[in-house]
Amino acid sequence: MPIELESGAFEFARHDTVGVERQDKKGGWRRIGQLDLQSSRSDLAVIDASETNVAHQAHLVDAGQRLRFWSHLERQSLKRRTDAVDRILAGNGRSRDLLGVFDPRAGAVPQNVSHRPAEGSLGIYGLNPDQEAAFARIVANRPVGLLQGPPGTGKTRFIAALAHYALTKGLARNVLLASQSHEAVNTAAEAVLTLFRNGGVQPSLLRIGRDEEQVSLPLRAYHTPKVEQGFKDRFRASFRDRLAEIASALGLPDSAADEIAAIETTIRPLAESLAELTQQEDVDQQRLNSLLDTLRRHLERLDAATLLDDEETREWSSLSDDVAQAPPLAGTLSAAFHARSAASRASSLERARSSPEPAWVWGAPRWD
């Protein structure tokens, strides 16, 4: 249905869930469905009402009726912020006396930490004399510093200098840059990044933001989803090597490590895709056949292709476990564990015979 925005911006993250409510004649709001983010735009709302009891109505929304959209991510964000404010008001924040700093009745005074920047140490920041004086006062006093200035007076440069100085001089292990706008955070974080790079240092930086479009290009490599994916990729890349080390420690042959890696990195993902696909009402037969062919080829390499003989009744969620328990791999693992167990018992017996102390067997002292 066509829409006309009265207020706000029609901007939602791709992975968000957006509910739609309509206003009745009495001014109350009632949920009527979920916004289809792929098909909707700022002048057109596509609403999925299949999971509500209004789906059977001939007219979901009347002409001129008001709608409002609520974002699940925004509500979660609001809840976290509300909880944080409640903790501060209850005196349970990281700085328990923070409220007293802003209460004139508390008579709070700054706590001087006797820190003064060394002569010439602020030169790399390009601050003017007034800014350097303000900088010295802020780093020397706790717990709050206030910097005020009209636009264009170098506040962003000052913020970047303060963050860089605090980290490089050991005044802080972590620095949080926050603002009411993403653009302000981007500008300040880029300035911090430039200072570190000018010094030949690659900072440990995370840019937190709901959507990549809110993050400037120089900072996208530090966007939390991208950093998280990088860790996952490196973990997967080293999976085989780490598994080989574990197998060696357990006395397993290299072939067993290869087979376990194949089950976890290939068989299990294929089985999960098949489980999801076969639960759909309208199964894509071409994709199903393609997945089955790929799975069959991998199972043949593990001498476990017979597990697909009953593919029509197969419980795909348990396939990877069934492969691990199939005779080829299960026999290898069993033989290796029995061999290691026998070696361990022989080693224990040898130590017991060469020791003057009693060897405790079945709970009773016994000397050989």
BALUM-873062 format. One record per residue (C-alpha): residue in three letters; residue number from 1; x, y, z. Coordinates in steps of 0.25 Angstrom, whole numbers, always signed. Layout:
BEGIN
{ala; NUM; {X; Y; Z}}
...
END
This chain:
BEGIN
{met; 1; {+0; +0; +0}}
{pro; 2; {+5; +14; -3}}
{ile; 3; {+9; +22; +10}}
{glu; 4; {+13; +36; +13}}
{leu; 5; {+23; +38; +25}}
{glu; 6; {+18; +49; +35}}
{ser; 7; {+31; +48; +43}}
{gly; 8; {+44; +39; +45}}
{ala; 9; {+52; +32; +34}}
{phe; 10; {+48; +20; +27}}
{glu; 11; {+62; +13; +30}}
{phe; 12; {+63; -1; +35}}
{ala; 13; {+75; -11; +36}}
{arg; 14; {+73; -23; +26}}
{his; 15; {+73; -33; +38}}
{asp; 16; {+63; -25; +46}}
{thr; 17; {+49; -29; +49}}
{val; 18; {+39; -18; +48}}
{gly; 19; {+25; -19; +53}}
{val; 20; {+13; -10; +48}}
{glu; 21; {+2; -5; +56}}
{arg; 22; {-10; +3; +51}}
{gln; 23; {-18; +14; +59}}
{asp; 24; {-33; +12; +62}}
{lys; 25; {-43; +22; +63}}
{lys; 26; {-41; +23; +78}}
{gly; 27; {-26; +26; +77}}
{gly; 28; {-22; +12; +81}}
{trp; 29; {-11; +4; +73}}
{arg; 30; {-13; -10; +69}}
{arg; 31; {-2; -19; +62}}
{ile; 32; {-6; -24; +49}}
{gly; 33; {+6; -30; +43}}
{gln; 34; {+21; -30; +40}}
{leu; 35; {+28; -21; +30}}
{asp; 36; {+34; -28; +17}}
{leu; 37; {+47; -20; +17}}
{gln; 38; {+51; -26; +4}}
{ser; 39; {+39; -21; -4}}
{ser; 40; {+36; -8; +4}}
{arg; 41; {+41; +6; +2}}
{ser; 42; {+39; +20; +8}}
{asp; 43; {+26; +22; -1}}
{leu; 44; {+21; +8; -1}}
{ala; 45; {+19; -2; +11}}
{val; 46; {+17; -17; +8}}
{ile; 47; {+11; -24; +21}}
{asp; 48; {+11; -38; +24}}
{ala; 49; {-1; -41; +32}}
{ser; 50; {-1; -56; +32}}
{glu; 51; {+2; -58; +46}}
{thr; 52; {-8; -48; +52}}
{asn; 53; {-23; -50; +54}}
{val; 54; {-26; -38; +44}}
{ala; 55; {-21; -46; +32}}
{his; 56; {-35; -50; +28}}
{gln; 57; {-40; -35; +27}}
{ala; 58; {-44; -30; +14}}
{his; 59; {-37; -16; +16}}
{leu; 60; {-25; -17; +25}}
{val; 61; {-23; -2; +25}}
{asp; 62; {-33; +8; +21}}
{ala; 63; {-29; +21; +13}}
{gly; 64; {-24; +31; +22}}
{gln; 65; {-22; +22; +34}}
{arg; 66; {-9; +24; +42}}
{leu; 67; {+1; +14; +43}}
{arg; 68; {+14; +13; +51}}
{phe; 69; {+26; +4; +50}}
{trp; 70; {+34; -1; +62}}
{ser; 71; {+48; -7; +60}}
{his; 72; {+51; -19; +69}}
{leu; 73; {+66; -15; +69}}
{glu; 74; {+62; -1; +73}}
{arg; 75; {+54; -6; +84}}
{gln; 76; {+65; -15; +89}}
{ser; 77; {+74; -3; +88}}
{leu; 78; {+65; +5; +96}}
{lys; 79; {+63; -5; +107}}
{arg; 80; {+78; -7; +108}}
{arg; 81; {+80; +8; +110}}
{thr; 82; {+68; +9; +120}}
{asp; 83; {+74; -2; +128}}
{ala; 84; {+88; +5; +128}}
{val; 85; {+81; +18; +133}}
{asp; 86; {+74; +10; +144}}
{arg; 87; {+87; +4; +148}}
{ile; 88; {+93; +18; +149}}
{leu; 89; {+81; +24; +157}}
{ala; 90; {+82; +12; +167}}
{gly; 91; {+97; +15; +169}}
{asn; 92; {+101; +2; +162}}
{gly; 93; {+109; +7; +151}}
{arg; 94; {+124; +6; +148}}
{ser; 95; {+126; +20; +155}}
{arg; 96; {+116; +19; +167}}
{asp; 97; {+118; +34; +171}}
{leu; 98; {+115; +39; +156}}
{leu; 99; {+101; +45; +160}}
{gly; 100; {+107; +53; +171}}
{val; 101; {+117; +60; +161}}
{phe; 102; {+104; +67; +154}}
{asp; 103; {+97; +69; +167}}
{pro; 104; {+100; +83; +173}}
{arg; 105; {+96; +79; +187}}
{ala; 106; {+107; +68; +187}}
{gly; 107; {+118; +78; +187}}
{ala; 108; {+126; +70; +178}}
{val; 109; {+140; +75; +174}}
{pro; 110; {+149; +69; +164}}
{gln; 111; {+160; +59; +168}}
{asn; 112; {+173; +63; +163}}
{val; 113; {+182; +51; +159}}
{ser; 114; {+195; +59; +157}}
{his; 115; {+197; +56; +143}}
{arg; 116; {+203; +66; +134}}
{pro; 117; {+207; +64; +119}}
{ala; 118; {+222; +65; +117}}
{glu; 119; {+228; +77; +110}}
{gly; 120; {+226; +76; +95}}
{ser; 121; {+218; +62; +96}}
{leu; 122; {+205; +69; +90}}
{gly; 123; {+212; +74; +78}}
{ile; 124; {+208; +63; +69}}
{tyr; 125; {+193; +67; +71}}
{gly; 126; {+194; +81; +65}}
{leu; 127; {+187; +87; +77}}
{asn; 128; {+187; +102; +79}}
{pro; 129; {+191; +108; +93}}
{asp; 130; {+177; +109; +98}}
{gln; 131; {+174; +94; +94}}
{glu; 132; {+187; +89; +100}}
{ala; 133; {+183; +96; +113}}
{ala; 134; {+169; +90; +113}}
{phe; 135; {+176; +77; +110}}
{ala; 136; {+185; +77; +122}}
{arg; 137; {+173; +81; +131}}
{ile; 138; {+165; +69; +126}}
{val; 139; {+175; +58; +127}}
{ala; 140; {+179; +63; +141}}
{asn; 141; {+165; +63; +147}}
{arg; 142; {+154; +52; +150}}
{pro; 143; {+144; +47; +148}}
{val; 144; {+138; +56; +137}}
{gly; 145; {+143; +66; +128}}
{leu; 146; {+135; +76; +120}}
{leu; 147; {+140; +82; +107}}
{gln; 148; {+131; +93; +100}}
{gly; 149; {+133; +100; +87}}
{pro; 150; {+125; +105; +75}}
{pro; 151; {+126; +98; +62}}
{gly; 152; {+139; +98; +55}}
{thr; 153; {+148; +100; +67}}
{gly; 154; {+155; +87; +67}}
{lys; 155; {+147; +78; +76}}
{thr; 156; {+148; +66; +68}}
{arg; 157; {+163; +67; +67}}
{phe; 158; {+163; +69; +82}}
{ile; 159; {+155; +57; +84}}
{ala; 160; {+164; +49; +75}}
{ala; 161; {+176; +54; +83}}
{leu; 162; {+171; +51; +96}}
{ala; 163; {+167; +36; +92}}
{his; 164; {+181; +34; +86}}
{tyr; 165; {+188; +40; +98}}
{ala; 166; {+180; +32; +108}}
{leu; 167; {+184; +19; +101}}
{thr; 168; {+198; +22; +98}}
{lys; 169; {+202; +28; +111}}
{gly; 170; {+195; +17; +119}}
{leu; 171; {+184; +25; +125}}
{ala; 172; {+173; +16; +120}}
{arg; 173; {+173; +2; +114}}
{asn; 174; {+160; +4; +106}}
{val; 175; {+153; +17; +101}}
{leu; 176; {+139; +17; +97}}
{leu; 177; {+135; +28; +87}}
{ala; 178; {+120; +31; +87}}
{ser; 179; {+111; +41; +80}}
{gln; 180; {+96; +44; +77}}
{ser; 181; {+100; +42; +62}}
{his; 182; {+108; +32; +54}}
{glu; 183; {+115; +43; +46}}
{ala; 184; {+121; +49; +58}}
{val; 185; {+126; +35; +63}}
{asn; 186; {+132; +32; +49}}
{thr; 187; {+139; +46; +48}}
{ala; 188; {+145; +44; +62}}
{ala; 189; {+149; +30; +60}}
{glu; 190; {+156; +33; +47}}
{ala; 191; {+164; +44; +54}}
{val; 192; {+168; +34; +64}}
{leu; 193; {+172; +23; +54}}
{thr; 194; {+180; +34; +46}}
{leu; 195; {+188; +37; +59}}
{phe; 196; {+192; +23; +61}}
{arg; 197; {+195; +20; +47}}
{asn; 198; {+204; +32; +46}}
{gly; 199; {+212; +26; +58}}
{gly; 200; {+213; +13; +51}}
{val; 201; {+203; +6; +60}}
{gln; 202; {+191; -2; +56}}
{pro; 203; {+181; +0; +67}}
{ser; 204; {+171; -10; +73}}
{leu; 205; {+158; -3; +69}}
{leu; 206; {+144; -7; +68}}
{arg; 207; {+133; +1; +61}}
{ile; 208; {+120; -3; +67}}
{gly; 209; {+108; +0; +58}}
{arg; 210; {+95; -7; +54}}
{asp; 211; {+97; -6; +39}}
{glu; 212; {+109; -5; +30}}
{glu; 213; {+103; +7; +23}}
{gln; 214; {+105; +15; +36}}
{val; 215; {+120; +13; +36}}
{ser; 216; {+129; +21; +28}}
{leu; 217; {+138; +14; +18}}
{pro; 218; {+151; +15; +25}}
{leu; 219; {+145; +9; +37}}
{arg; 220; {+137; -3; +31}}
{ala; 221; {+149; -12; +33}}
{tyr; 222; {+147; -10; +48}}
{his; 223; {+132; -12; +48}}
{thr; 224; {+128; -22; +58}}
{pro; 225; {+121; -32; +48}}
{lys; 226; {+133; -32; +39}}
{val; 227; {+143; -34; +50}}
{glu; 228; {+135; -45; +56}}
{gln; 229; {+134; -52; +42}}
{gly; 230; {+149; -50; +41}}
{phe; 231; {+151; -58; +54}}
{lys; 232; {+142; -69; +49}}
{asp; 233; {+149; -70; +36}}
{arg; 234; {+162; -71; +43}}
{phe; 235; {+157; -82; +52}}
{arg; 236; {+151; -90; +41}}
{ala; 237; {+165; -89; +33}}
{ser; 238; {+172; -94; +45}}
{phe; 239; {+162; -105; +49}}
{arg; 240; {+169; -116; +42}}
{asp; 241; {+183; -113; +48}}
{arg; 242; {+177; -112; +62}}
{leu; 243; {+169; -125; +60}}
{ala; 244; {+182; -132; +56}}
{glu; 245; {+189; -127; +69}}
{ile; 246; {+178; -133; +77}}
{ala; 247; {+178; -146; +69}}
{ser; 248; {+193; -147; +71}}
{ala; 249; {+192; -145; +86}}
{leu; 250; {+181; -156; +87}}
{gly; 251; {+189; -166; +78}}
{leu; 252; {+179; -165; +66}}
{pro; 253; {+184; -167; +52}}
{asp; 254; {+185; -155; +42}}
{ser; 255; {+174; -161; +34}}
{ala; 256; {+164; -161; +46}}
{ala; 257; {+167; -146; +48}}
{asp; 258; {+164; -144; +33}}
{glu; 259; {+151; -151; +34}}
{ile; 260; {+146; -144; +46}}
{ala; 261; {+149; -131; +39}}
{ala; 262; {+141; -135; +27}}
{ile; 263; {+129; -138; +36}}
{glu; 264; {+130; -125; +43}}
{thr; 265; {+133; -116; +31}}
{thr; 266; {+125; -123; +20}}
{ile; 267; {+116; -134; +24}}
{arg; 268; {+109; -126; +36}}
{pro; 269; {+106; -113; +28}}
{leu; 270; {+101; -121; +16}}
{ala; 271; {+92; -129; +26}}
{glu; 272; {+87; -116; +32}}
{ser; 273; {+83; -110; +19}}
{leu; 274; {+76; -123; +15}}
{ala; 275; {+68; -123; +28}}
{glu; 276; {+64; -108; +26}}
{leu; 277; {+60; -111; +11}}
{thr; 278; {+52; -123; +14}}
{gln; 279; {+44; -116; +24}}
{gln; 280; {+39; -106; +14}}
{glu; 281; {+25; -108; +8}}
{asp; 282; {+29; -105; -6}}
{val; 283; {+42; -113; -7}}
{asp; 284; {+52; -108; -18}}
{gln; 285; {+54; -122; -24}}
{gln; 286; {+66; -117; -33}}
{arg; 287; {+74; -112; -21}}
{leu; 288; {+70; -124; -13}}
{asn; 289; {+76; -133; -23}}
{ser; 290; {+88; -125; -24}}
{leu; 291; {+91; -125; -9}}
{leu; 292; {+88; -140; -9}}
{asp; 293; {+98; -143; -20}}
{thr; 294; {+109; -134; -13}}
{leu; 295; {+106; -141; +0}}
{arg; 296; {+107; -155; -7}}
{arg; 297; {+121; -152; -13}}
{his; 298; {+126; -148; +1}}
{leu; 299; {+120; -160; +8}}
{glu; 300; {+127; -169; -2}}
{arg; 301; {+140; -164; +1}}
{leu; 302; {+137; -168; +16}}
{asp; 303; {+132; -181; +12}}
{ala; 304; {+119; -177; +18}}
{ala; 305; {+110; -176; +5}}
{thr; 306; {+101; -187; +10}}
{leu; 307; {+95; -177; +20}}
{leu; 308; {+87; -170; +8}}
{asp; 309; {+80; -183; +5}}
{asp; 310; {+68; -179; +13}}
{glu; 311; {+69; -164; +9}}
{glu; 312; {+54; -163; +8}}
{thr; 313; {+52; -166; +23}}
{arg; 314; {+66; -161; +27}}
{glu; 315; {+67; -152; +39}}
{trp; 316; {+76; -142; +34}}
{ser; 317; {+79; -135; +47}}
{ser; 318; {+86; -148; +52}}
{leu; 319; {+94; -151; +39}}
{ser; 320; {+107; -146; +44}}
{asp; 321; {+107; -154; +57}}
{asp; 322; {+103; -166; +49}}
{val; 323; {+115; -164; +40}}
{ala; 324; {+124; -163; +52}}
{gln; 325; {+118; -176; +58}}
{ala; 326; {+119; -184; +44}}
{pro; 327; {+129; -195; +44}}
{pro; 328; {+140; -189; +36}}
{leu; 329; {+143; -177; +45}}
{ala; 330; {+137; -183; +58}}
{gly; 331; {+146; -195; +56}}
{thr; 332; {+158; -186; +55}}
{leu; 333; {+155; -178; +67}}
{ser; 334; {+152; -190; +75}}
{ala; 335; {+165; -197; +72}}
{ala; 336; {+173; -185; +74}}
{phe; 337; {+166; -182; +88}}
{his; 338; {+168; -197; +92}}
{ala; 339; {+183; -196; +88}}
{arg; 340; {+185; -183; +96}}
{ser; 341; {+177; -189; +108}}
{ala; 342; {+186; -202; +107}}
{ala; 343; {+199; -193; +106}}
{ser; 344; {+194; -185; +118}}
{arg; 345; {+191; -197; +127}}
{ala; 346; {+205; -203; +123}}
{ser; 347; {+212; -190; +127}}
{ser; 348; {+204; -189; +140}}
{leu; 349; {+208; -203; +143}}
{glu; 350; {+223; -201; +140}}
{arg; 351; {+223; -188; +149}}
{ala; 352; {+217; -196; +160}}
{arg; 353; {+227; -207; +159}}
{ser; 354; {+239; -197; +160}}
{ser; 355; {+233; -189; +171}}
{pro; 356; {+235; -193; +186}}
{glu; 357; {+222; -187; +189}}
{pro; 358; {+209; -195; +189}}
{ala; 359; {+201; -195; +176}}
{trp; 360; {+186; -194; +180}}
{val; 361; {+178; -204; +172}}
{trp; 362; {+163; -205; +174}}
{gly; 363; {+164; -196; +186}}
{ala; 364; {+173; -205; +194}}
{pro; 365; {+188; -204; +195}}
{arg; 366; {+196; -215; +188}}
{trp; 367; {+211; -217; +186}}
{asp; 368; {+216; -225; +174}}
END
